[in-house]
């Protein structure tokens, strides 16, 4: 089957109507559209307007070396796409998402329930601040893995007219990346992993922040829009306390010349395949 990019993130998107399966407490039900992830394997609801889920959560979920029974933390989980894709690939794990926007957090909970992911939950929190829960003791280290697609637009960029989109994508300075690395990395046990999805322009910032926080054995995953084009998305993954050398993986070409996804990209984005073998070190 030939699959175009728009088909992966919202294969069953509805143009109108209210989703009656949403809990009665959900805000603005008429503004929420129903779609799917991973070739229809996961039902996924998100707001029709404003911030829309991109490829980054699915790519991160494919890269995290989680195992059944482990605990995973996501910073800025949105409506839960990344956690659900990871839970589909690795049954039996438990995951906690942190989401600043209260309405989006509620929608993530509805998505988890609709898909039967009983091990996933979401808490409203504005990183780098953390909620006062037993999951976040002063010494941290309660999770096996953490991941995030931090906000990265420059403070002087044109703001979005949609508040949720602007909140998800704007960042006051490059220092914010360092704050997210410090905050999330602290919550991961020794030898666990932290994975970030970022534009290639912030690669140096992410690497420096991980090094400054004793996160090593770095693995870099570039994603090229098409063959011969500069990489736009980068995954940076490191191990807490890791001392191994950095590894630049072959990466993945996302699109063919006709705009459709490559077979390799389809295996990740539609079939939920792992991106590569877990890093060592």
C-alpha positions as CSV (number, residue, x, y, z in Angstrom):
1,X,0.0,0.0,0.0
2,X,1.2,3.5,-0.8
3,X,0.9,5.7,2.2
4,X,1.1,9.5,2.1
5,X,2.3,11.4,5.2
6,X,-1.1,12.8,6.2
7,X,-2.5,9.2,6.3
8,X,-0.3,8.1,9.1
9,X,-1.3,10.6,11.8
10,X,-5.0,10.7,11.2
11,X,-6.1,7.8,9.1
12,X,-9.7,7.8,10.3
13,X,-10.1,11.5,10.9
14,X,-13.7,12.7,11.0
15,X,-14.5,16.2,9.7
16,X,-17.5,17.0,11.9
17,X,-19.7,15.8,14.7
18,X,-19.2,15.1,18.4
19,X,-17.5,12.0,19.7
20,X,-20.0,10.4,22.1
21,X,-17.3,8.1,23.5
22,X,-15.5,11.0,25.3
23,X,-16.2,11.4,29.0
24,X,-18.9,13.9,29.9
25,X,-16.2,16.1,31.7
26,X,-14.3,16.6,28.5
27,X,-14.2,20.3,27.4
28,X,-15.2,21.4,24.0
29,X,-16.2,18.0,22.7
30,X,-17.3,19.5,19.3
31,X,-13.7,20.7,18.8
32,X,-12.2,17.3,19.1
33,X,-11.7,15.0,16.1
34,X,-11.2,11.2,16.1
35,X,-8.4,9.6,14.2
36,X,-5.9,6.8,14.6
37,X,-2.2,6.0,15.0
38,X,0.0,3.0,13.8
39,X,-2.2,2.0,10.9
40,X,-5.4,2.1,12.8
41,X,-4.1,0.1,15.8
42,X,-4.6,3.0,18.2
43,X,-7.7,5.3,18.3
44,X,-6.5,8.8,18.8
45,X,-8.4,12.0,19.6
46,X,-6.9,15.5,19.4
47,X,-8.1,19.0,18.9
48,X,-9.0,19.8,15.3
49,X,-7.5,23.3,15.6
50,X,-4.3,24.6,17.0
51,X,-1.4,22.2,17.9
52,X,-1.5,19.0,16.0
53,X,0.5,15.9,16.7
54,X,3.4,15.4,14.3
55,X,5.8,12.5,13.7
56,X,8.0,13.1,16.7
57,X,6.0,11.2,19.3
58,X,5.8,8.1,17.1
59,X,9.5,8.3,16.3
60,X,10.5,8.7,19.9
61,X,8.3,5.7,20.9
62,X,10.1,3.6,18.4
63,X,13.5,4.5,19.8
64,X,13.0,4.0,23.5
65,X,14.6,0.7,24.7
66,X,11.8,-0.1,27.2
67,X,11.0,-3.6,28.4
68,X,7.8,-5.0,29.9
69,X,7.4,-4.0,33.5
70,X,9.4,-0.8,33.3
71,X,8.2,2.7,34.1
72,X,8.4,5.5,31.5
73,X,7.9,9.3,31.9
74,X,7.0,11.7,29.1
75,X,7.4,15.5,29.5
76,X,4.8,17.4,27.5
77,X,2.7,14.4,26.5
78,X,0.0,16.3,24.7
79,X,-3.0,14.0,24.0
80,X,-0.9,10.9,24.6
81,X,0.3,9.8,21.2
82,X,3.9,8.9,22.2
83,X,3.0,7.0,25.4
84,X,0.3,5.0,23.6
85,X,2.6,4.1,20.7
86,X,5.3,2.9,23.1
87,X,2.8,0.9,25.2
88,X,1.5,-0.8,22.1
89,X,5.0,-1.9,21.1
90,X,6.0,-2.9,24.7
91,X,3.0,-4.4,26.5
92,X,3.1,-4.4,30.3
93,X,5.0,-1.1,30.9
94,X,3.6,1.7,33.0
95,X,3.8,5.3,31.8
96,X,3.2,8.8,33.3
97,X,2.7,11.8,31.1
98,X,3.1,15.4,32.2
99,X,1.0,18.0,30.3
100,X,0.7,21.7,31.0
101,X,-2.7,22.3,29.4
102,X,-5.6,20.9,31.5
103,X,-7.9,20.2,28.6
104,X,-5.3,18.4,26.7
105,X,-4.4,16.3,29.8
106,X,-8.0,15.3,30.2
107,X,-8.1,14.3,26.5
108,X,-5.0,12.1,27.0
109,X,-6.7,10.3,29.8
110,X,-9.7,9.7,27.6
111,X,-7.4,8.3,24.9
112,X,-5.7,6.0,27.3
113,X,-9.1,4.6,28.6
114,X,-10.5,4.2,25.1
115,X,-7.6,2.1,24.0
116,X,-7.4,0.0,27.2
117,X,-4.0,1.3,28.3
118,X,-4.6,0.8,32.0
119,X,-0.9,1.4,32.8
120,X,-0.8,4.9,31.4
121,X,-1.9,8.1,33.2
122,X,-1.4,11.8,32.9
123,X,-0.8,14.6,35.4
124,X,-1.1,18.3,34.8
125,X,2.3,20.0,35.3
126,X,4.3,22.8,33.7
127,X,7.9,21.6,33.3
128,X,10.5,22.2,34.7
129,X,8.2,22.3,37.7
130,X,7.1,18.8,38.9
131,X,3.9,17.8,40.8
132,X,4.1,16.9,44.4
133,X,3.6,13.2,43.9
134,X,5.4,10.1,45.3
135,X,6.6,9.5,41.7
136,X,9.0,12.5,42.1
137,X,11.0,12.1,45.4
138,X,13.8,14.7,46.0
139,X,16.4,12.2,44.9
140,X,14.5,11.2,41.7
141,X,15.3,8.0,39.9
142,X,11.8,6.4,39.9
143,X,11.6,5.8,36.2
144,X,13.5,3.6,33.7
145,X,13.2,5.9,30.8
146,X,12.0,9.5,30.0
147,X,11.3,11.2,26.7
148,X,10.1,14.6,25.4
149,X,9.6,16.8,22.4
150,X,10.3,20.1,24.2
151,X,9.0,23.5,22.9
152,X,11.6,25.0,20.7
153,X,10.4,28.0,18.8
154,X,12.4,31.2,19.5
155,X,10.8,33.8,21.8
156,X,11.0,36.4,19.0
157,X,9.2,34.2,16.5
158,X,5.7,35.0,15.3
159,X,3.2,33.7,17.9
160,X,0.4,31.4,16.9
161,X,-3.1,32.6,17.2
162,X,-4.0,29.4,19.0
163,X,-3.0,29.4,22.6
164,X,-2.4,25.6,22.9
165,X,-0.2,25.6,19.8
166,X,1.8,28.5,21.0
167,X,2.3,27.0,24.4
168,X,3.5,23.7,23.0
169,X,6.0,25.2,20.5
170,X,7.4,28.4,22.0
171,X,10.5,28.6,24.2
172,X,12.0,31.7,25.8
173,X,15.6,30.6,25.2
174,X,17.9,27.7,24.4
175,X,18.4,27.4,28.2
176,X,14.9,25.9,28.4
177,X,16.2,22.7,26.7
178,X,18.8,22.5,29.5
179,X,16.1,22.9,32.1
180,X,14.1,20.0,30.6
181,X,17.1,17.8,30.4
182,X,18.0,18.4,34.0
183,X,14.4,18.0,35.2
184,X,13.6,14.8,33.3
185,X,17.1,13.2,33.6
186,X,16.9,13.5,37.3
187,X,13.8,11.3,37.4
188,X,15.5,8.4,35.6
189,X,17.5,5.7,37.4
190,X,21.1,5.1,36.8
191,X,21.7,3.5,33.3
192,X,18.2,4.4,32.2
193,X,17.6,6.6,29.1
194,X,16.5,10.1,28.2
195,X,15.3,10.7,24.7
196,X,14.6,14.1,23.1
197,X,13.1,14.9,19.7
198,X,14.4,18.3,18.4
199,X,15.1,20.2,15.2
200,X,18.6,19.7,14.0
201,X,19.5,23.3,14.8
202,X,19.3,22.5,18.5
203,X,21.4,19.3,18.4
204,X,24.5,21.0,19.9
205,X,22.3,22.5,22.7
206,X,20.9,19.1,23.6
207,X,24.2,17.3,23.6
208,X,25.8,20.0,25.8
209,X,22.9,19.8,28.3
210,X,23.1,16.0,28.5
211,X,26.9,16.1,29.0
212,X,26.5,18.8,31.8
213,X,24.0,16.5,33.6
214,X,26.2,13.3,33.4
215,X,24.1,11.8,30.6
216,X,26.4,10.0,28.2
217,X,26.6,7.1,25.7
218,X,24.7,9.3,23.4
219,X,22.9,7.9,20.4
220,X,21.9,10.3,17.6
221,X,19.1,9.5,15.1
222,X,18.7,11.8,12.1
223,X,15.6,11.9,10.0
224,X,15.8,13.2,6.5
225,X,12.7,14.5,4.7
226,X,13.9,13.0,1.4
227,X,17.2,11.6,0.1
228,X,19.8,14.3,-0.3
229,X,18.0,16.8,2.0
230,X,19.3,18.1,5.3
231,X,18.0,16.4,8.4
232,X,15.2,18.3,10.1
233,X,14.3,16.1,13.0
234,X,16.9,14.6,15.4
235,X,16.5,12.2,18.2
236,X,19.1,12.5,20.9
237,X,19.2,9.6,23.4
238,X,21.5,9.3,26.3
239,X,22.1,7.0,29.3
240,X,22.1,8.3,32.9
241,X,25.7,7.9,34.0
242,X,26.7,6.4,30.6
243,X,30.4,6.7,29.7
244,X,30.4,5.1,26.2
245,X,31.2,7.0,23.0
246,X,28.6,8.8,21.1
247,X,27.0,6.8,18.2
248,X,25.6,8.4,15.0
249,X,23.0,6.0,13.7
250,X,22.3,5.6,9.9
251,X,19.0,7.4,10.5
252,X,15.9,7.2,8.4
253,X,14.7,8.8,5.1
254,X,11.1,9.6,5.7
255,X,9.7,10.4,2.2
256,X,10.2,9.2,-1.4
257,X,10.4,11.7,-4.2
258,X,6.6,11.4,-4.7
259,X,6.0,12.5,-1.1
260,X,4.9,9.1,0.1
261,X,6.6,7.5,3.1
262,X,9.5,5.1,2.4
263,X,9.0,1.4,3.3
264,X,11.4,1.9,6.2
265,X,9.4,4.8,7.6
266,X,6.1,3.0,7.1
267,X,7.4,0.1,9.2
268,X,7.9,2.5,12.1
269,X,5.0,4.9,11.6
270,X,2.3,2.4,10.6
271,X,3.5,-1.0,12.0
272,X,5.0,0.2,15.3
273,X,8.5,-1.3,14.6
274,X,11.4,-0.4,16.8
275,X,13.8,2.1,15.3
276,X,16.9,0.2,16.1
277,X,18.6,-2.0,18.6
278,X,18.9,-0.5,22.1
279,X,22.1,1.5,22.6
280,X,24.8,0.1,24.8
281,X,27.4,1.8,27.1
